[in-house]
Amino acid sequence: MTTIASSTLANGLPLHRIGLEGTRAVTILVAFNAGARTELPAENGMAHFLEHLVFKGGEKFPHYRDVNETAEMLGGSLNAYTSHDLVAFHITARAEAALEAADLLTDFVGRPHLDADELDRERGVVIQEIQRYKDEPSSVAEQLIDRAAFGDHPLGRPVLGPEEHLREFTRDAILAFRNRRWAGRRGGAFVVGNLEHVPENGAFAELFERFPALAPPQPFEPAPPFEPEVIVEPRDTNQSHLRMSYRPRVDVSEPSRRAALTIYATLLGGSMSSRLFDEIREQRGLAYSVYAASHSHADVPLLQLSAGLDSTKCVEAYTRMREIVSELRDDGPTEAEVQRARAYAAGRRILAFENTNAVARHAAAQSIVFGEKIDPDAAIAALDAVTLDEVVEVAGDVADTLAVACVGPHSESDFS
């Protein structure tokens, strides 16, 4: 049984307490609608760079060693992530350490030093991170498919940004971005798990008021019309990494439609009994890795098909993968497929929600990205409630138009 209590602090930051039975852990997560899609063109990479910089220390824990050693003394796992939609910071620890964990997280995230010397040292680290991704063909393919689907829109730019931007970012520019985007009204604090040691006397909420009260930011740039491209990065390799991106006509503001898209993606390529896995891998032996996944930004859905495979089989696999999507559009899935996909997707969600961190991440997306009520139980129930007719409708809403990205010994004409 999940218990949820929400309040809004004086700085505008919503504080959500999500109690989960049967766990000894607590996750504390703070997130803002300040991901890569909120950057100006010259700022691309700044949201992720800022994520790195705050770990260098705050007022009470002024040095990165203080931050790291304190987290370890709490038995905690400390981390962060930046996506196109969000920047988030989180710590998971034993329940007894909840207050101390919140003290640590809110100090270096809520009032970071952002020291100029540390900025110069860390920019080299992030540039190495960018270079590592360039050496990984699968990571390059992920960046290329965003550009093929969204062009020069912020959703089409890499979260890490280009190396030349990292070399030019100044402390003043980073502070300006933080002050423009890290507003409490477009963020949230989430305390998830065993709440027995979370005090009710206001001491816990007081820690989250370390975040400054900021004016609400301007809305992000809406997703552009779908004008997909084919982008190939030729590499003289034996393996190819293929990405295919569709934009279904699904209203992502409706939770039931997002749930139906999840079930569709699962039966298409999200499990070992899915159509892509069964035919592309098992029957035809065309790929060692093939799958489909759905994702929804605040205003646009995505359906992505991915494969890693022998380069000589890439075009054949691409052709057949498109045909499978078309067959689902024309003929629809079977009742048995929907039943299996529904059970599998809901089961995976239940297993994921055994982890307090997964619940916290889901809560952040629900409340900040979609502006919806937080309810992990309802998220599972929404998957259980998806009907065959709803999945048939989603399948019919996946038009044949798609973006394609590939890293390997190919050219754009291979995918025309």
N, C-alpha and C positions, 0 to 999 in steps of 0.2 A: 504494500500500500504506500503510495507516494503522498507526502504532505507538502504543500506549497504555500508559502507566505511571502508576499511582495510589499515593498514600501519604496518611497522615493525620498532620497536624502536632500538636504538643503542645497547641495551643489547640482541637483538635477539628476544624479545618478540613481537609477533603479537598483534596489538590492533585493535579490530573490533567494530565499532559503528553501531548498528542496530536500526534504528528508526522505531517505531511503532505508527501508528495513533490512536487517541481516548483513550489514557491512561494518567493518571497524575503521574504514577510511573516510576521509573528507577531501573533496576537491574545492579549491577556491580559484575562481576564474574571473578575470576582468577583461572585457572586450569593448571595442569601439568600431563604429561604422567608419573606419579609416584605413581601408585596404587599398590595393593598387588602383581600383577603379575611381578613387576619389582624388588621385594625383593629377596635377597639371602636366602637360607633355614634358616640360623640363624637369619635373619632379619624379619621373618614373624611376622606381627603385627606392624612393625616400621612405615610404611606409615600412618596408622591410629593414632598411638601414636603421631607422629609429628603433625598431624592435630590438635590434642588437645592442644599441647604445645604452638603453636604460639599464641593462644588466651590469653596467659598470659601477653602479652605486647610487645611493640616495643620501638623505640627511642622517638617519640613524645608523644605516649600514653604508658607510661612505666609499667603500672600496669593493671591487669585484670579488676579492677574497672573502670579505665579510659576508657578501651575499651567498656565495657558494658554500662556505663553511657552515653558515647558519642553517641553510637548507639541509645540509647533510646531518647536522646535529639534531634536526627535527625528524630525521628519517624520511625526508621529503624528496619527491621527484619534481624538479622545477624546470619549466620549459615555456615556449611561446610559439606562435605561428602567425604568419601573415598570408592572407589569400587576396583575391581580388575584392572580396566583400568586407573582410574583417581583419583587425589586428587583435590578438588575444594573448594574455599572459596567465599562466596557471601553475598551481602547486598542489600536489596530492600528498597527503601525509596521514599518519594515524590520527584518529579523531581527537585524542587527548591534546594534540598540538595545534588545534584549529586556531586558537587566538594568536599564538606565536607565528603561525604560518601566514595569517592575515596581516600581522604586523610587518613581517618581512616583505610580502608582496606589495602591499600598499605603499610602503616606504620607497622602494627603488622604482616602482612604476608610477606612483602618484606624485613623487617629488624627486625626480632624477637630477643628478648634477649635469649630465651631458657636457662633460669636460672636453675642452678643445683638443688636448693632447690625446685623450682616449679616442676621440673621433678620428684623428689621423692614423692611429694604430689599427683601429677596427676596420677602416675602409679597406686596408690591405687584406684583411681576413675575408671580407665579403667579396672582394674581387677574386680571391682564390676560390670561393664558393661558386661564383659565376663561371670561372674557368673549369671547375670540376663538372658542372652541368654541361658545358660545351663538349666535354670528352665523353659524355654518356648519350649515345644516339637516341635512346628512349626519351630522355629528358628534352633533347632538342626537338624531337617529334611533338612532344606536348606543347612546347612553346610555338612551334610552327602551326599547329592546328588552331590555336587561339587566334593567331594572326590571319589564318585562312578564313576563319569564321567571322571575325569582327574587324579586320583591317586595322586601321590606325586608331580605332576607338580604344579607350582605356582597357576594356575587356580583352583587347587583342594584344596588349603589351605584356611583356614578362614581369612577373611580380618582383624578381630580383633587379630588374632594370639593366641598362647597358653599362658596361665598364666605364665608359667616359663620363657618365653621370656621377658615378661613385667618386671619381677623382675630383669632381667640381663642387659637390655639396658643401655648403658652409654651415657653421653652427647656427647662425641667424636664420638661414632658410629652413633648417630643421625645426627650430623653435617656432617659426611662423607656421609651418605645416601642423605641428602638434597643437598649437593654440587655435588653429582653424578647424581641426577635425576631431580632436579628442574631447568633444563636449559630452557631458553626462547624459543629456537628453537623447543622444544618439549612441548610447552605450549601455552597459549593464554589468553588475557584479553578481556572481552566482556562487552560492555556498551549497554544495551538494554532497549528500551521504549521511553519515552518522552525525547528528547535530546535538548530541547530548552535552558536548563541551563547548557549544556556542552560547555565550552569555546573552541573556535577555535584557540586561540592564542598560543597554545602549553603548557599552564599551566596544562591541564589535562593529556596529554601524559607524561609530566615531572614527574608526580607522579608515573607512572608505571616504570620509570627508576630507582626507588629505588630497584628493584630486581636486584641482581648482574648478570653480564655477566658470564655465565658458559659454559664449553665445552659441546658439544652435547653428550648425554649419549649413551651407547652401546644399541643395539636393545634388546628387551625383548626376552625371550626364546619362540620359536614358540610352538603352541599348539601341543600336542603329538597325535599319532594315537589313534583312538577310541578303547579302550580296557575296556569296561564297566564292572562294578561289581554290586553285590547286597549287600547292607550294611543295617543291621537291628540293631537298638538299642532297646533291649527288655525293656519294661516298663509295669508294672502291672497296666494298665489303662483301662478305658472303651472306650476311644477314641484313634484312630490311626491317624497319619499324614503321608500320602503317597506322594512320589515324584517320577516321572518317567522322564528320560531325554533321548531324541533322538538327534542325530547329523545329520540333513538333509544334503544332498549333494548340498548345495547352496553356490554359490560364493558370499561371503559377500562384495567383492570389487565392486560389481555391485549394485547401489542403487535400480534399478528396481527389482532385485532378492530379496533384503531385503524387499522391499515393498510387493512383492508377498508372502513372508513367513509370513509377518504380517497379510495379509488377510487370509491366510490358518489357522494361529493360532486363528484368530478371529472366523472363522466359526467352527473350531474344539471345542474351549472352551473359547472364549473371550467375549461372550455375553449371554443374557438370551434365545436367540433363537438358540444358538450353539448346536452342536450334544451332547457334553458332558453334558451340563446343562440340556438339554431337556430330555435326556434318563437317565443319572445317577441320577439326582436329581428329576426331575418332574415325569417321568414315573415309575422308579424303586424305588425311595426313598432311594437310597443307601448312599447318602452323603449330608451333610448340606452345604458343600463348595466344589466345583469342578470347575476347570478352566484350561485353557492352555494359555501359553504365549511364545512368541519368543524373543530371545535376540541374538545380534551379538557382539562378541568381534572383534578385528581388523582382525583376521585371522580365525575365526571359528564361525559357527552358532550354536544356541541351540534351541531346542523345549522342553519345560518343561510342564508336566501335573502334577497337584497337587490336592489333595483331603484331606479333614478333615472329619472323619466319625466314626460311631460306629465300634468298633474293630471286631465285629462278621460279618460285611459286607465288610471288607477291601479286602479280597482275591477275592470275587465276583466282586467288583468294579474294582479292578486291572485287572482282566481277561477281563471284558467287555470293559474297556478303551483301552486295547491293541487291541481288536477286532475292535473297532471303527476306530482306526488309520489304521488298515489293510484294512477295508472296503473303506476308503477314498483312500488308495493307489491303490486298485484293481479297484474300480468303479469310483473314482473321485467324486468331489462335483457337485452339480447341479448349473445351471445358477442362479436360484433364491437365493441359499445360497451365492454365490459369490457377487451378487448384494447387498444383505443385509449386508454382512460383509464389503464390500467395503464402503458402505454409513456410516456404524457405525464407522469403523476405522477412516475414514477421518473426520467424524463429531467430534469424540473424540479428534482428533488432533487439529481441529479448536478451540474447546472449551479450550483445554489445552493452546493453543497459545494466548488466551486472557490474560494469566498470563506472565508477563515479565520474571519471574524466569524460567518458563518452556522453554521459547524461548532461554534463556541464556544457560540452561543445554543442550538443543538440539544442539545449535551452538557449544558448547564445544566438544560434541561427534562427530559431523560432521567433525570439523576441526582437532581435536587432535587425535581422535581414528582412523578415516577413511581417514584423509588427503583430505577431499572434500571441495568444495566451500560451504559457508554458504548461505542458501536460504530457509527460513521457508515456503515460498509460494510453492517452488518446492517440498518440502517434502509432502505437502498436495496434490499437483498435481500428485505426484508419486503414491499415494494410489488410487486416482481417476482413474488413467490410467491402473491399473492392470486388466488383462483380465482373462476370464475363463481358457483359455489354459495355461496361466502362473501358475495359482493356481493348475491345474491338474498336471502340471510338478512338482511343489513343492511336492504335495501329493505323487507322484511316487518316489520322492527322499528321502522319509522318510522310511528308511529300518526298518526291524523288530527288529534289535539289539538295546537294550536300557540299560541304567543304572537305578537302582532302589534303593531308600532309604526309610526306614520306621521307625517310632518311635511308639512303641506299643507292645502288647503282641504277638509277632510273631517271626519267625525264617526265615533264608534265604531260606529254602526249601519251604516256603509258596509261593515264587515268582519265583520258577524255571519253 
